[in-house]
Amino acid sequence: MAVHAKIQEITDRIIQRSAASRDAYLSRMRAAASKGPSRAHLSCSGQAHAFAAAGEDQGALATGIGGNLGIVTAYNDMLSAHQPFEVFPDILRDAARSVGGTAQVAGGVPAMCDGVTQGEAGMELSLFSRDVIAMATGVALSHNVFDAAVFLGVCDKIVPGLVIGAQAFGHLPAVFVPAGPMTSGLANDDKAMVRQKFAAGECGREELMAAEMAAYHGPGTCTFYGTANTNQMLMEFMGLHLPGSSFVTPNTGMRMALTAEGARRALSLSALGENYTPVCDILDEKAFVNGMVGLMATGGSTNLLIHLVAMARAGGIVLTPEDFSDISEIVPLLARVYPNGLADVNHFHAAGGLGLVIRELLKGGLLHPDTMTVAGRGLAHYTEEPFLQDGELIWREGTETTLNDKIVGTIETPFAETGGLKRLKGSLGTGVIKVSAVKPEFHIVEAPARVFHSQEDAKAAFKAGEFTGDVIVVVRFQGPKANGMPELHSLTPMLAILQGRGQKVALVTDGRMSGASGKVPAAIHVCPEAVDGGPIAQVQDGDMLRLDAVNGTLENLSTEAAGRPIATADLTGGHTGTGRELFAPFRASVGAAETGACVFGW
């Protein structure tokens, strides 16, 4: 089917808008590629240093006949999502040797968990960690001894940071290798219910802890559809994963086979062979449009509104909030995964998963079908599923029908006609709202404001019983320049309780909300942020605010607000401790949320 006219129109305007920066980027990548395999240009001393610890691979590295694969890993054994990567380098080395190549761990990147740091000081490093990961990736690959690379990462900032870093070496092929989700534990809805009971004082910490341990119980990614699993979806839609590999659980035969194939595939795409496919040719404008379509069709995390912009800019491609909003208007919601439904990602994968969603979107003309991927030309490769046949990895055509129509819908019978994302604009500035999990009766909220400068103060007011009527909670000075733009997910139980009592409630913030949030209307990423003197800094308690996700407006109805002085806040107490003092240069140079909240100045 021909590509939908609106999808093509959006793509064309992105191409036109990005022409100068994209051409400059591609020129740099072509120049890097023209130098040929890098090891040949090293001095003998340099090569000896690079190969000294390679053991049995020294000879192959010295001759340079086989390709050398660089492994960039986010392994640590504190975080369940990244613990499986401990054994991946050995699998990748053996796979590289099987095709006459070699593999070396080029370097590690930090991987922090937003789940551990929610509501804690460490969360203020979270968004900035993405750019640290990108820089660490650059350092890892800077030795210029690699013909291709594989990237081991899963969670919130890790995959976007790795993608940004990979594009700095965009002349190299890149295959992203996931670890997979943990097996299903306590249902996400049951876990959320216990959290709300605890917030309301209806259960103790022992019951809360038991529920959390039952939900997060083994190696792998958390099973709800938050930022981590949205990252995995994007890597398939954008052609950087092997088809069907995102949601295969850790420590299984299939997971190990896919990991080994990732090494072989990356080497097969190097300039030493006949199928040279650098990552700069995969991550073009069409790939990013496909990624945005996937985000809307699956109800993915709002954090990707920032990360996709930053990832695109790393390759000279300029995305805007309007691009996301316009795509959302024409892309139906085809997945119901918690918090947008009761299923987790394992249930989603079993019901047809990403392969079926991609098939349906291709059928509706809502994806560019002709993109280059690590599996070859054409997104149709990603409608196939991996199987083990006599111990060998093969791909077969995936299911053509949903195996559970409560989890995976079709183009003809979607769960919603749009992707549920709306850009907001009005006298409070600009922002975005995700309504795919918000009931229609809450899409418009008009209520008096209560203003806070921290989520702790908002939670203290809740515990003191101060929220007795309809309210729009404003939490400001949470933008990237103020304090690194932490997620405010710890407000979710409080707001959900108020909503459950029958109160009209919403959140307005220049900060972020987690990919696990969604049932309470939240205007997030508000720009300009308060520390830049945006209108959100003029709101006072009692101002009548209106959040309208139907018409896309965000207004302060108190007309005198525009003439008020700009509020200020003493932020110095939040700029030290838990490593925050190290990130002062980031806070000073970071861009706005709508341009990706990046420190690189793109």
C-alpha positions in Angstrom: 0.0 0.0 0.0 1.2 3.5 -0.8 2.4 5.6 2.1 -0.3 7.7 3.7 -0.3 11.2 2.2 0.0 12.9 5.6 2.9 10.6 6.7 4.6 11.5 3.4 3.9 15.2 3.9 5.4 15.2 7.5 8.4 13.3 6.2 9.0 15.7 3.3 8.9 18.7 5.7 11.4 17.0 8.0 13.7 16.4 5.1 13.4 20.0 3.9 13.9 21.4 7.4 16.9 19.2 8.0 18.6 19.5 4.6 21.6 21.6 5.6 22.4 19.8 8.9 21.8 16.4 7.4 24.1 17.0 4.5 26.8 18.3 6.8 26.5 15.2 8.9 26.5 12.7 6.0 29.6 14.5 4.6 31.4 13.8 7.8 30.4 10.2 7.8 31.4 9.7 4.1 34.8 11.2 4.9 35.3 8.8 7.8 34.2 5.8 5.7 36.6 6.8 2.9 39.6 6.1 5.2 38.8 2.4 5.2 39.2 0.0 8.1 40.9 1.9 10.9 43.4 -0.6 12.2 45.4 -0.4 9.0 46.3 3.3 9.8 47.5 2.6 13.3 51.3 2.5 14.1 52.7 -0.9 14.9 53.0 0.3 18.6 49.3 1.4 18.5 48.2 -1.9 17.1 50.3 -3.8 19.7 48.6 -1.9 22.5 45.2 -2.6 21.0 45.7 -6.3 20.6 48.0 -7.1 23.6 45.3 -8.7 25.7 43.4 -10.3 22.8 44.7 -13.8 23.5 43.8 -16.2 20.7 42.5 -13.3 18.6 45.8 -11.5 18.4 46.8 -13.1 15.1 43.5 -12.3 13.4 43.6 -8.7 14.7 47.1 -8.2 13.5 46.4 -9.4 9.9 43.2 -7.4 9.7 41.7 -9.9 7.4 38.5 -10.5 9.5 36.3 -7.7 10.8 36.8 -6.5 14.4 33.6 -5.9 16.3 33.5 -3.3 19.1 31.1 -4.1 22.0 29.8 -1.1 23.9 28.0 -2.4 27.0 25.8 -1.0 29.7 26.3 -4.1 31.9 26.1 -3.9 35.7 24.7 -6.5 38.1 22.7 -4.1 40.3 20.0 -3.5 37.7 17.9 -6.4 36.5 17.6 -5.1 33.0 21.3 -5.0 32.4 22.5 -7.9 34.5 22.0 -10.5 31.6 24.7 -8.6 29.6 27.4 -10.1 31.9 27.7 -13.1 29.6 27.1 -11.4 26.3 30.7 -10.5 25.4 31.8 -14.2 25.4 28.8 -15.1 23.2 29.6 -12.3 20.8 33.3 -13.2 20.7 32.6 -16.8 19.9 30.1 -15.8 17.2 32.6 -13.4 15.6 35.2 -16.1 15.5 32.8 -18.4 13.8 32.8 -16.1 10.8 36.5 -15.3 10.8 36.2 -12.1 12.8 37.0 -10.9 16.3 35.2 -8.9 19.0 36.5 -6.7 21.8 34.7 -4.9 24.6 35.4 -1.3 23.5 34.0 0.2 26.7 31.3 0.4 29.2 28.6 3.1 29.7 26.8 3.9 33.0 23.3 2.6 33.4 21.1 4.0 36.2 17.6 3.0 37.0 14.8 5.5 37.2 12.8 3.0 39.3 15.4 3.1 42.0 15.9 6.8 41.9 12.2 7.9 41.7 11.6 10.7 44.2 15.3 10.7 45.2 18.1 13.2 44.5 19.7 10.8 42.0 16.8 11.2 39.7 18.1 14.7 38.9 21.1 13.0 37.2 18.9 10.7 35.1 18.2 12.8 32.0 21.8 14.1 31.9 23.0 10.5 32.1 21.8 10.1 28.5 24.4 12.6 27.3 27.1 11.1 29.5 26.3 7.7 27.9 26.7 9.3 24.5 30.0 10.7 25.4 31.2 7.5 26.9 30.2 5.7 23.7 32.4 8.1 21.8 35.3 7.4 24.1 34.8 3.7 23.7 34.9 3.8 19.9 37.6 6.5 19.8 40.5 4.0 19.4 39.4 3.5 15.7 40.1 -0.2 15.6 36.6 -1.4 14.8 34.8 -2.3 11.6 31.4 -2.6 13.2 29.8 -2.3 16.6 27.1 -3.9 18.8 25.5 -1.9 21.6 24.2 -3.6 24.7 21.6 -1.5 26.5 17.9 -1.5 27.4 16.6 1.2 29.8 15.4 4.7 29.9 18.4 6.9 29.0 20.7 4.1 28.0 19.4 3.3 24.5 19.0 7.0 23.5 22.5 7.7 24.7 23.9 4.8 22.8 22.1 5.8 19.6 23.5 9.4 19.9 27.0 8.0 20.5 26.6 5.5 17.6 25.8 8.3 15.2 29.0 10.0 16.1 30.6 6.9 14.5 27.8 6.7 11.9 30.2 5.3 9.2 30.2 2.0 11.2 27.5 -0.6 11.1 25.6 -0.9 14.4 23.4 -3.6 15.8 21.6 -3.1 19.1 21.3 -6.2 21.2 18.7 -6.2 24.0 18.5 -8.4 27.1 14.8 -8.9 27.1 12.0 -8.5 29.7 11.9 -10.4 33.0 9.2 -13.1 33.2 5.8 -11.9 34.4 5.3 -11.5 38.1 2.6 -9.7 40.1 0.2 -8.0 37.7 1.1 -4.3 37.2 -2.5 -3.2 38.0 -2.3 -5.1 41.4 1.1 -3.5 42.1 -0.3 0.0 41.4 -3.3 -0.7 43.7 -1.0 -1.5 46.6 1.0 1.7 45.9 -2.2 3.7 46.1 -3.3 2.0 49.3 0.1 2.7 50.9 -0.1 6.4 49.8 -3.5 6.6 51.4 -2.3 5.0 54.6 -4.4 1.9 54.1 -1.6 -0.6 54.2 1.9 -0.8 55.7 5.3 -0.9 54.2 5.6 -4.6 54.7 2.7 -5.2 52.3 4.1 -2.6 49.9 7.5 -4.3 49.9 6.0 -7.7 49.3 4.1 -6.4 46.2 7.1 -4.7 44.8 9.3 -7.8 45.2 6.6 -9.9 43.5 6.5 -7.5 40.6 10.3 -7.0 40.1 11.5 -10.5 40.8 14.3 -11.6 38.3 16.7 -10.6 35.6 15.4 -8.5 32.6 13.5 -5.4 32.0 10.4 -4.3 34.0 7.4 -5.7 32.2 5.2 -2.6 32.0 5.3 -0.5 28.9 7.5 2.3 30.2 10.5 4.0 28.7 12.7 0.9 28.7 10.3 -1.2 26.6 9.4 1.7 24.4 13.1 1.9 23.6 13.0 -1.7 22.5 10.0 -1.1 20.3 11.8 1.8 18.6 14.9 -0.2 17.8 12.7 -2.6 15.8 10.7 0.1 14.1 13.9 1.9 13.2 15.7 -1.2 12.0 18.5 -1.5 14.6 17.4 -4.7 16.3 17.2 -8.1 14.7 13.5 -8.7 13.9 11.4 -10.1 16.8 14.3 -9.8 19.3 13.0 -7.1 21.6 10.8 -9.1 24.0 12.5 -12.5 24.2 13.2 -13.2 27.9 16.8 -13.5 29.2 18.7 -16.7 29.8 16.8 -18.7 27.1 18.1 -20.5 24.1 16.4 -18.0 21.8 17.9 -15.1 23.6 21.4 -16.5 23.3 20.9 -17.4 19.6 19.8 -13.8 18.8 22.7 -12.4 20.7 25.2 -14.5 18.6 23.4 -13.6 15.4 23.8 -9.9 16.3 27.6 -10.2 16.2 27.5 -12.1 12.9 25.1 -9.6 11.4 27.1 -6.6 12.4 30.3 -8.0 10.9 28.4 -8.9 7.7 27.5 -5.2 7.3 31.0 -3.8 7.5 33.0 -2.2 4.8 35.1 -5.3 4.5 32.2 -7.1 2.7 29.8 -6.4 0.0 26.8 -5.4 2.1 28.2 -2.3 3.7 25.4 -0.7 5.7 26.6 2.0 8.1 24.2 3.2 10.8 24.1 6.7 9.2 22.2 5.1 6.2 19.7 3.3 8.5 18.8 6.3 10.7 17.5 8.6 8.1 14.4 10.8 8.1 12.1 7.9 7.2 13.4 5.8 10.0 12.6 8.5 12.6 9.1 8.9 11.2 8.6 5.2 11.5 9.8 5.5 15.1 7.3 8.3 15.9 4.5 6.2 14.3 5.5 3.2 16.5 5.5 5.4 19.5 1.9 6.5 18.8 0.6 3.1 17.7 1.8 1.4 20.9 1.1 4.2 23.4 4.7 4.5 24.3 6.5 6.6 26.9 6.4 10.4 26.8 10.1 10.4 27.6 10.7 9.5 24.0 9.3 12.8 22.9 12.6 14.3 24.2 14.9 11.4 23.3 13.8 11.0 19.7 14.4 14.7 19.1 17.9 14.4 20.6 18.7 11.1 18.7 17.6 12.7 15.4 19.6 15.8 15.9 22.7 13.7 16.4 22.3 12.7 12.8 21.4 16.2 11.5 17.7 15.6 11.5 15.4 18.2 13.1 12.2 17.0 14.7 9.6 19.3 16.3 6.7 18.8 18.7 4.3 19.4 15.8 5.7 16.4 14.0 4.7 14.1 16.9 1.3 15.7 17.4 0.5 15.6 13.7 1.5 11.9 13.5 -0.6 11.1 16.5 -3.6 12.5 14.8 -3.5 9.9 12.1 -2.0 6.9 13.7 -4.4 4.6 15.6 -3.6 3.0 19.0 -3.0 -0.7 18.3 -1.7 -1.9 21.7 -3.0 -2.1 25.2 -0.1 -2.7 27.5 0.1 -1.4 31.1 -0.4 1.4 32.0 -2.6 1.7 28.9 -4.2 -1.7 29.6 -3.8 -4.7 31.9 -1.3 -6.8 29.8 2.4 -6.7 30.3 5.0 -6.9 27.4 5.2 -10.7 27.7 1.4 -10.9 27.1 1.8 -8.4 24.2 4.6 -10.4 22.6 2.6 -13.6 22.8 -0.5 -11.9 21.3 1.4 -11.0 18.1 3.6 -8.2 19.4 5.6 -5.8 17.4 5.6 -8.0 14.3 1.8 -7.8 14.1 1.6 -4.1 14.9 4.2 -3.4 12.1 2.2 -5.6 9.7 -1.0 -3.7 10.5 0.7 -0.3 10.1 2.3 -1.3 6.8 -1.1 -2.5 5.6 -2.6 0.9 6.5 0.2 2.8 4.7 1.3 4.4 8.0 5.0 3.3 7.8 7.7 3.8 5.2 8.2 0.3 4.0 11.5 0.8 2.1 13.8 1.8 4.9 17.2 0.2 5.3 17.6 -2.0 8.4 20.2 -4.4 9.9 18.0 -7.2 8.4 18.2 -5.7 4.9 16.1 -3.3 2.8 12.4 -3.1 3.8 10.5 -3.0 7.1 8.6 -6.2 6.0 11.5 -8.1 7.6 10.1 -7.0 11.0 6.8 -8.9 10.4 8.8 -12.1 10.7 9.5 -14.0 13.9 12.7 -15.9 15.0 12.6 -19.6 15.6 15.1 -22.3 16.5 15.1 -25.2 14.0 17.5 -28.0 14.8 19.4 -25.5 16.9 19.7 -23.1 14.0 18.2 -19.6 14.1 15.7 -18.9 11.3 12.9 -16.4 10.6 9.4 -17.3 9.5 6.4 -15.1 8.6 4.7 -14.0 11.8 1.1 -14.1 12.7 -1.3 -12.2 10.5 -4.1 -12.0 13.1 -4.1 -11.0 16.7 -4.0 -13.8 19.2 -5.7 -11.6 21.8 -7.8 -8.7 20.6 -7.8 -7.1 24.1 -4.0 -6.6 23.7 -3.2 -6.1 20.0 -5.7 -4.4 17.7 -5.9 -4.0 14.0 -6.1 -1.1 11.6 -9.8 -1.9 11.1 -10.5 -2.3 14.9 -8.1 -0.1 16.8 -8.4 0.7 20.5 -8.5 4.4 19.6 -8.5 6.4 16.4 -5.4 8.4 17.4 -2.2 7.8 19.2 -3.3 9.8 22.2 -0.6 12.5 22.1 -1.5 16.1 22.0 0.6 19.2 21.8 -0.6 21.9 24.2 -0.3 25.6 23.6 -1.6 28.7 25.3 -0.9 31.4 27.9 1.0 28.9 30.1 3.4 28.1 27.2 3.7 24.9 25.3 3.7 21.3 26.5 2.5 17.9 25.7 0.0 15.4 27.1 -0.5 11.7 26.6 -4.1 10.7 26.9 -4.0 7.1 25.7 -4.7 5.9 29.3 -6.8 8.8 30.4 -10.5 8.4 30.4 -12.3 10.8 28.0 -14.1 12.6 30.9 -10.7 13.8 32.2 -9.4 15.1 28.9 -10.6 18.7 29.9 -9.9 19.9 33.4 -10.6 23.4 34.6 -9.7 24.0 38.3 -7.8 26.3 40.7 -4.1 25.9 40.9 -1.9 24.8 43.8 1.7 25.7 43.1 4.7 23.9 44.4 8.4 24.1 43.8 9.1 20.4 44.5 7.2 17.1 44.4 8.1 16.6 48.1 6.1 19.8 49.0 3.1 18.6 46.9 3.1 15.2 48.6 3.3 16.9 52.0 0.2 18.9 51.2 -1.6 15.8 50.2 -0.7 14.0 53.5 -1.9 17.1 55.4 -5.3 16.8 53.7 -5.1 20.0 51.8 -6.5 18.8 48.5 -10.3 18.8 49.2 -11.7 19.9 45.9 -10.9 20.0 42.2 -7.3 21.1 41.6 -4.6 21.5 39.0 -1.3 20.8 40.8 1.5 22.9 39.3 5.0 21.7 40.1 7.6 24.0 38.6 11.3 24.6 38.6 11.6 21.0 37.4 13.0 21.7 33.9 16.4 20.7 32.6 18.1 24.0 33.5 16.6 24.0 37.0 17.5 20.6 38.3 18.0 18.2 35.3 14.3 17.6 34.7 13.5 14.6 37.0 10.5 12.4 36.5 7.7 13.1 38.9 6.3 9.6 38.9 6.1 9.5 42.7 3.2 12.0 42.4 1.1 9.4 40.5 -0.4 7.5 43.5 -1.4 10.8 45.2 -3.0 12.2 42.0 -4.7 8.9 41.3 -6.2 8.8 44.8 -7.7 12.3 44.3 -9.1 11.3 41.0 -10.6 8.2 42.5 -12.4 10.3 45.1 -14.3 12.0 42.3 -12.2 15.2 42.2 -11.1 16.7 38.9 -7.3 16.7 39.0 -4.4 17.4 36.7 -0.7 18.1 36.8 1.1 20.9 35.0 4.9 20.8 35.1 8.0 21.8 33.3 9.4 18.4 34.4 8.8 14.9 33.1 6.4 12.1 34.0 7.5 8.5 33.8 6.6 6.2 31.0 4.7 4.3 33.6 2.3 7.1 34.2 -0.8 8.0 32.3 -4.3 7.7 34.0 -4.2 11.3 35.4 -4.0 14.1 32.8 -0.6 15.7 32.9 0.7 18.6 30.9 4.4 18.0 30.9 7.6 19.4 29.3 6.1 22.9 29.7 8.3 25.5 27.9 9.7 28.0 28.6 10.6 26.4 31.9 10.2 28.4 35.1 13.9 29.1 35.5 13.8 30.7 32.1 10.9 33.0 33.1 8.2 31.1 31.4 4.5 31.9 32.2 4.4 28.9 34.5 6.5 31.0 36.8 3.7 33.6 37.1 1.0 31.1 38.3 -0.3 31.7 41.9 -2.4 29.5 44.2 -6.0 29.9 43.2 -5.5 30.9 39.6 -8.1 29.2 37.4 -6.2 27.0 34.9 -7.6 25.0 32.0 -6.0 22.0 30.5 -7.8 21.0 27.3 -6.4 17.9 25.6 -9.3 17.9 23.1 -8.4 21.3 21.5 -4.8 21.3 22.6 -4.7 24.3 24.9 -3.1 25.1 28.2 -4.3 28.4 29.7 -4.2 30.5 32.8 -7.7 32.0 32.9 -6.6 34.6 35.5 -5.9 37.5 33.2 -3.8 39.4 35.7 -1.2 36.7 35.8 0.7 38.0 32.7 1.5 41.2 34.5 3.0 39.6 37.6 6.7 39.4 38.4 8.4 36.1 37.6 8.7 33.8 40.6 12.1 32.6 41.7 13.3 29.7 43.7 16.4 28.9 45.6 17.7 25.9 43.8 21.1 25.7 45.3 20.2 23.1 47.8 19.4 20.7 45.0 22.7 21.3 43.1 25.0 19.4 45.5 25.0 15.9 46.9 24.5 12.6 45.2 26.9 13.7 42.4 24.8 16.7 41.4 27.6 19.2 41.8 29.4 17.4 39.0 26.6 18.3 36.6 26.7 22.1 37.0 28.1 22.5 33.4 25.2 20.4 32.1 22.6 22.6 33.8 24.3 25.7 32.4 24.4 24.5 28.8 21.3 22.3 28.4 18.7 23.2 25.8 15.0 23.2 26.1 12.9 20.1 26.4 11.3 20.7 23.0 14.8 20.6 21.3 15.8 17.4 23.1 17.1 18.8 26.4 20.6 18.2 25.1 23.9 19.6 26.2 25.6 19.3 22.8 24.3 22.5 21.4 22.6 21.1 18.3 
